[in-house]
Amino acid sequence: MKKIFTSLALVATLFARAGSGPTISTGLVISQVYNNGGSAGATYANKFFELYNPTAAPISTSGLSLQYASSVGGTISGVFVLPAATIPAGRYYLIQGAANAGGGGNPLPTPDAISTINSSGTGGKIYLVNGTTSIGASVCTGANIIDMLGYGSPTCAEGTPASAGNLASSIIRTAGNIDTDNNNTDFTVMPNPVARNSAYFVAPVTLESFSALKMNTAVQFHWKAATTAATVQFELQRSSDNRSFSNVYAETATQARCQSPFNYTDATPLAGVSYYRLKITDVDGAVSYSNTATLKFDNASGIYLSPAVTVSETQIAFSSNTVGLSTWMIHDISGRLVKKFTYQVTVGENRIPVNVSDLPKGQYQVSGATVEGRTPVLRMIKQ
């Protein structure tokens, strides 16, 4: 079963570069490199080097090595002999590297091998070599070089060098792991990198679209996907730091359900910046992720007044996951209770009409207590 990587950024890059008739590598390729592991603010605690088998047959790592040279250096400064293993067709192999000082980043997924290669984050040359000894001073050519990635401003590369990543991005081979022997077109900078080891699968799902739209103090999500799997689980995940994500919504959908768009509203986004992504898991446990959407809210309480400045009437707008009776209070600027009423809450969007025509002009505070707890205090001006 063909596995399809669903990152929108990578799909867009591949489509933009299609049409020149690129060829698929006949052997292992370097599929992703992250050179900033361990720095303060880094995504991962270690650097990593990722290999991929794009062929239809398993490939042995016996007798192979990963080697590194600096951008301007004429000799190899790091040689790592790969342990004897077999990389199945269509699978990844993760090699952990050294860690920069700073103590930043999350642990890598379980690496398939651990090296001490200390690659530069600004530029360098990384080689996959058929052999276990240094390729020496002439590091730009060699019949035993299986694949090479030159990034930043190196003395040589396959074609034109690839751009260097940063603390929050890796250098990743474009969708389909195409190898045209031109680093600049074969690789792109990937925000929010995901390190992939031999246990990593990508779900047989094509994510056709994923969007997040800010609506007042809520976020509306829309996505469309096609799948060859019998069922697919979608998990909408949210984070305040773009590292630790938690679920805000989950749905298991059949193949037929995936023919229609999906919609969801997060009525209570986080205050400040919220990061959202879609995690996709098929029936076999294969996982992939959407691109990450970033939205900022100054006061993401999930409840608001419409309008907040009024002459006679306003509405309390909010979303609820539970049915129940709510109590609402309006206090004047001195803290004196001037109005109190109840309202039957329904599941979903609620809009409570509030007549304030009998109140004197001035500033007021509106708050409530529902079955889900106390609400934040809202500000209202009566004109």
C-alpha positions as CSV (number, residue, x, y, z in Angstrom):
1,M,0.0,0.0,0.0
2,K,1.5,3.3,-1.0
3,K,2.1,5.7,1.9
4,I,1.4,9.4,1.3
5,F,2.9,12.2,3.4
6,T,0.2,14.7,4.0
7,S,2.1,17.9,5.0
8,L,0.5,20.6,2.9
9,A,3.8,22.5,2.7
10,L,5.5,19.5,1.2
11,V,2.7,18.7,-1.2
12,A,2.6,22.3,-2.4
13,T,6.4,22.3,-2.9
14,L,6.2,19.0,-4.9
15,F,3.4,20.3,-7.1
16,A,5.3,23.6,-7.7
17,R,8.4,21.6,-8.9
18,A,6.6,18.9,-10.9
19,G,6.9,18.6,-14.6
20,S,10.6,18.1,-15.1
21,G,10.4,14.3,-15.0
22,P,12.5,13.7,-11.8
23,T,13.7,10.2,-11.1
24,I,13.4,8.1,-8.0
25,S,16.7,7.1,-6.3
26,T,17.7,3.5,-6.8
27,G,19.1,3.3,-3.3
28,L,18.9,4.8,0.2
29,V,18.6,8.6,0.4
30,I,19.2,11.2,3.1
31,S,15.6,12.2,3.8
32,Q,15.8,14.7,6.6
33,V,18.5,16.5,8.7
34,Y,18.1,18.6,11.8
35,N,21.3,20.4,12.9
36,N,20.2,22.5,15.8
37,G,19.3,19.9,18.5
38,G,19.9,20.9,22.1
39,S,20.1,24.7,21.5
40,A,17.8,26.9,23.6
41,G,14.5,27.0,21.8
42,A,15.2,24.0,19.6
43,T,12.5,21.5,18.6
44,Y,14.6,18.4,19.5
45,A,17.2,17.8,22.2
46,N,19.6,16.2,19.7
47,K,20.6,16.7,16.1
48,F,19.3,13.9,13.8
49,F,20.0,12.4,10.4
50,E,17.2,10.5,8.7
51,L,17.5,7.9,5.9
52,Y,14.8,6.5,3.7
53,N,14.4,3.5,1.4
54,P,12.4,4.6,-1.7
55,T,12.8,1.3,-3.4
56,A,10.5,-1.7,-3.5
57,A,13.0,-4.0,-1.8
58,P,14.7,-4.0,1.7
59,I,18.2,-2.5,1.9
60,S,21.0,-3.6,4.3
61,T,23.0,-0.9,6.2
62,S,25.9,-3.3,6.6
63,G,29.1,-1.7,5.4
64,L,27.6,1.8,5.2
65,S,28.6,5.0,7.1
66,L,27.4,8.5,7.6
67,Q,30.1,11.1,7.3
68,Y,30.2,14.9,7.9
69,A,32.4,17.8,6.8
70,S,32.1,21.5,7.5
71,S,31.1,24.0,4.8
72,V,34.6,25.0,4.0
73,G,36.6,22.1,5.5
74,G,38.5,19.9,3.1
75,T,38.4,16.8,5.2
76,I,35.8,14.6,7.0
77,S,35.4,15.5,10.7
78,G,32.9,12.8,11.7
79,V,32.5,9.2,10.6
80,F,29.7,7.0,12.0
81,V,29.5,3.4,10.9
82,L,25.9,2.2,10.7
83,P,25.0,-0.9,12.7
84,A,24.1,-3.9,10.6
85,A,20.3,-3.6,10.0
86,T,17.7,-3.9,7.3
87,I,15.6,-0.9,6.2
88,P,12.4,-2.2,4.6
89,A,10.9,-0.7,1.5
90,G,9.2,2.6,2.1
91,R,10.6,2.9,5.6
92,Y,12.8,5.4,7.5
93,Y,15.9,5.0,9.7
94,L,16.8,7.6,12.4
95,I,20.3,8.4,13.5
96,Q,20.7,10.5,16.6
97,G,23.5,13.1,16.5
98,A,25.2,15.3,19.1
99,A,23.5,18.0,21.2
100,N,24.3,21.7,21.3
101,A,24.7,23.4,24.6
102,G,21.5,25.1,25.9
103,G,19.4,22.1,27.0
104,G,16.5,22.9,24.7
105,G,14.2,20.6,22.8
106,N,12.2,17.4,23.3
107,P,13.7,13.9,23.2
108,L,13.8,12.3,19.8
109,P,11.6,9.3,19.0
110,T,13.6,6.1,19.8
111,P,16.6,6.4,17.4
112,D,17.6,3.4,15.3
113,A,21.3,4.3,15.9
114,I,23.1,6.8,18.0
115,S,26.1,8.8,16.7
116,T,28.3,11.6,18.0
117,I,28.3,13.6,14.7
118,N,28.2,17.3,15.5
119,S,27.0,19.0,12.3
120,S,26.8,22.7,12.0
121,G,23.4,24.5,12.0
122,T,24.5,27.0,9.4
123,G,26.1,24.9,6.7
124,G,28.0,21.7,6.0
125,K,28.2,18.5,3.9
126,I,26.6,15.2,4.9
127,Y,27.4,12.0,3.1
128,L,25.9,8.5,3.0
129,V,28.9,6.3,2.1
130,N,29.3,2.7,0.9
131,G,32.3,2.1,3.1
132,T,33.3,2.5,6.8
133,T,36.4,4.7,6.4
134,S,36.7,8.4,5.8
135,I,36.3,9.4,2.2
136,G,39.3,11.7,2.8
137,A,40.2,15.2,1.7
138,S,38.5,15.0,-1.7
139,V,34.9,15.2,-0.3
140,C,33.1,16.5,-3.3
141,T,33.2,13.4,-5.5
142,G,33.6,9.7,-5.1
143,A,32.1,6.5,-6.6
144,N,31.3,5.2,-3.1
145,I,29.1,8.2,-2.2
146,I,25.5,6.9,-2.2
147,D,23.9,10.3,-1.4
148,M,25.0,13.7,-0.3
149,L,23.4,16.8,1.2
150,G,25.2,20.2,1.0
151,Y,23.4,22.9,2.8
152,G,24.1,26.6,3.6
153,S,27.2,27.7,1.7
154,P,29.3,24.6,1.3
155,T,32.3,24.2,-1.0
156,C,30.2,21.6,-2.9
157,A,26.8,19.9,-3.0
158,E,24.7,17.9,-5.4
159,G,23.8,20.6,-7.8
160,T,23.0,23.8,-5.8
161,P,23.1,23.6,-2.0
162,A,19.9,23.4,0.0
163,S,18.9,26.1,2.5
164,A,20.0,25.6,6.1
165,G,17.2,25.0,8.6
166,N,16.9,26.8,12.0
167,L,15.9,26.0,15.6
168,A,12.3,25.2,14.6
169,S,12.9,23.7,11.2
170,S,14.7,20.8,9.5
171,I,16.0,20.3,6.0
172,I,13.7,17.7,4.5
173,R,13.5,15.9,1.2
174,T,10.3,16.9,-0.8
175,A,7.2,14.7,-1.0
176,G,7.9,11.3,-2.5
177,N,11.6,11.5,-1.5
178,I,12.6,12.3,-5.0
179,D,16.3,12.5,-5.8
180,T,17.3,14.5,-8.8
181,D,20.9,15.1,-7.6
182,N,20.1,18.7,-7.0
183,N,20.0,19.5,-3.2
184,N,18.3,22.9,-3.7
185,T,15.3,21.4,-5.5
186,D,15.2,18.0,-3.7
187,F,15.2,19.6,-0.2
188,T,13.1,22.2,1.5
189,V,13.1,23.8,4.9
190,M,10.3,22.2,7.0
191,P,8.8,24.1,10.0
192,N,7.8,22.0,13.0
193,P,9.9,18.9,12.0
194,V,8.9,15.4,12.8
195,A,11.7,12.9,13.2
196,R,10.9,9.5,11.7
197,N,12.4,6.3,12.8
198,S,11.9,2.7,11.6
199,A,8.6,2.4,13.4
200,Y,7.2,5.4,11.7
201,F,4.3,4.9,9.2
202,V,2.4,7.6,7.3
203,A,-1.3,7.0,7.0
204,P,-2.7,6.2,3.6
205,V,-4.6,9.5,3.7
206,T,-4.5,12.4,1.4
207,L,-5.3,15.6,3.4
208,E,-6.8,17.8,0.6
209,S,-7.3,20.9,2.7
210,F,-7.0,22.1,6.3
211,S,-7.9,25.6,7.4
212,A,-8.5,27.5,10.7
213,L,-10.6,30.7,10.7
214,K,-10.7,33.1,13.6
215,M,-14.3,34.1,14.4
216,N,-14.6,36.6,17.3
217,T,-13.2,34.6,20.2
218,A,-13.6,31.2,18.5
219,V,-11.8,29.2,15.8
220,Q,-13.6,27.5,13.0
221,F,-11.9,24.5,11.4
222,H,-12.6,22.9,8.1
223,W,-10.8,20.0,6.5
224,K,-11.2,17.5,3.7
225,A,-9.5,14.2,3.3
226,A,-9.6,11.1,1.1
227,T,-8.5,7.7,2.3
228,T,-8.0,4.1,1.2
229,A,-8.4,2.8,4.8
230,A,-11.6,1.5,6.2
231,T,-11.6,4.0,9.0
232,V,-9.5,7.0,9.9
233,Q,-9.2,8.9,13.3
234,F,-8.9,12.6,13.2
235,E,-7.6,14.4,16.3
236,L,-7.5,18.2,16.4
237,Q,-4.7,19.1,18.7
238,R,-3.8,22.4,20.3
239,S,-0.6,23.8,22.0
240,S,0.5,26.9,23.6
241,D,4.2,26.4,22.8
242,N,4.1,24.4,19.5
243,R,5.7,21.5,21.3
244,S,3.3,19.8,23.7
245,F,0.0,19.2,22.0
246,S,-3.3,18.0,23.6
247,N,-6.6,17.0,21.9
248,V,-9.5,19.4,21.7
249,Y,-11.6,17.2,19.4
250,A,-11.5,13.7,18.0
251,E,-13.6,11.8,15.4
252,T,-13.3,8.4,13.9
253,A,-14.6,8.5,10.3
254,T,-15.4,5.8,7.7
255,Q,-14.1,6.0,4.2
256,A,-17.6,7.1,3.1
257,R,-17.7,9.9,5.7
258,C,-14.4,11.2,4.4
259,Q,-16.1,12.1,1.1
260,S,-17.7,15.1,2.9
261,P,-15.9,18.0,4.6
262,F,-15.3,18.1,8.3
263,N,-16.1,21.1,10.5
264,Y,-15.4,21.9,14.1
265,T,-15.4,25.0,16.3
266,D,-13.1,25.6,19.2
267,A,-15.1,28.0,21.3
268,T,-12.5,28.3,24.1
269,P,-9.0,28.9,22.5
270,L,-6.1,29.7,24.7
271,A,-5.3,33.3,25.6
272,G,-2.4,34.5,23.6
273,V,-1.0,32.3,20.8
274,S,-2.7,28.9,20.0
275,Y,-1.1,26.3,17.7
276,Y,-3.4,23.8,16.0
277,R,-2.6,20.7,14.0
278,L,-4.6,17.7,12.8
279,K,-3.3,14.2,13.7
280,I,-4.5,11.5,11.4
281,T,-4.4,7.8,12.4
282,D,-5.6,5.0,10.1
283,V,-6.9,1.6,11.2
284,D,-3.4,0.1,11.1
285,G,-2.1,2.7,13.5
286,A,-0.2,4.7,10.8
287,V,0.1,8.4,11.8
288,S,0.5,11.6,9.9
289,Y,0.0,15.3,10.6
290,S,-1.3,18.4,8.9
291,N,0.5,21.7,8.7
292,T,0.3,23.7,11.9
293,A,-2.0,26.7,12.1
294,T,-1.1,29.6,14.4
295,L,-3.7,32.1,15.8
296,K,-3.4,34.8,18.4
297,F,-6.2,35.9,20.8
298,D,-5.9,38.8,23.2
299,N,-8.7,37.4,25.4
300,A,-9.6,33.9,24.4
301,S,-12.4,33.3,26.9
302,G,-14.8,31.7,24.4
303,I,-17.5,34.1,25.7
304,Y,-18.2,37.7,24.5
305,L,-20.9,40.4,24.5
306,S,-22.4,41.5,21.1
307,P,-22.4,44.4,21.2
308,A,-20.2,45.4,24.2
309,V,-21.4,49.0,23.8
310,T,-25.2,49.4,23.7
311,V,-28.1,51.6,24.2
312,S,-30.8,49.1,25.0
313,E,-29.9,45.4,24.4
314,T,-26.9,43.1,24.1
315,Q,-26.3,39.4,23.7
316,I,-24.1,37.0,25.8
317,A,-22.6,34.7,23.2
318,F,-20.8,31.4,24.2
319,S,-20.6,27.7,23.4
320,S,-21.4,24.9,25.8
321,N,-20.8,21.2,25.7
322,T,-23.5,20.5,28.4
323,V,-27.2,21.2,28.9
324,G,-28.2,23.0,32.1
325,L,-29.4,26.1,33.9
326,S,-27.1,29.1,34.0
327,T,-27.3,32.2,36.3
328,W,-26.1,35.6,35.1
329,M,-25.4,38.8,37.0
330,I,-24.7,42.4,36.0
331,H,-22.8,44.6,38.5
332,D,-22.2,48.4,38.2
333,I,-18.8,49.9,38.5
334,S,-19.0,50.0,42.3
335,G,-19.7,46.3,42.5
336,R,-23.5,46.6,43.2
337,L,-25.7,43.9,41.7
338,V,-28.2,45.6,39.4
339,K,-29.6,42.7,37.4
340,K,-29.8,38.9,37.8
341,F,-31.5,36.3,35.7
342,T,-31.3,32.6,34.6
343,Y,-31.1,31.0,31.2
344,Q,-31.4,27.4,30.0
345,V,-28.2,26.5,28.2
346,T,-28.2,24.1,25.2
347,V,-25.4,22.2,23.7
348,G,-23.6,24.2,21.0
349,E,-23.8,28.0,20.4
350,N,-25.9,30.0,22.9
351,R,-26.9,33.7,22.5
352,I,-28.7,35.1,25.5
353,P,-30.6,38.4,24.9
354,V,-30.2,40.9,27.7
355,N,-32.3,44.0,27.9
356,V,-30.4,46.8,29.6
357,S,-32.6,49.8,28.6
358,D,-33.6,50.3,32.2
359,L,-30.0,50.7,33.4
360,P,-28.4,54.1,33.8
361,K,-25.6,55.1,31.5
362,G,-22.2,53.9,32.6
363,Q,-19.8,50.9,32.8
364,Y,-21.0,47.4,33.9
365,Q,-19.6,44.0,34.6
366,V,-21.4,40.8,33.3
367,S,-20.6,37.4,34.6
368,G,-22.3,34.0,34.9
369,A,-22.2,30.5,36.4
370,T,-23.1,27.5,34.2
371,V,-22.9,23.8,34.7
372,E,-19.3,24.0,33.3
373,G,-18.2,26.6,35.9
374,R,-17.9,30.3,36.3
375,T,-17.4,32.5,33.3
376,P,-14.9,35.3,33.0
377,V,-16.1,38.8,33.7
378,L,-17.1,40.8,30.6
379,R,-17.1,44.6,30.3
380,M,-20.2,46.5,29.0
381,I,-20.9,50.2,28.4
382,K,-24.5,51.4,28.5
383,Q,-24.9,54.6,26.5
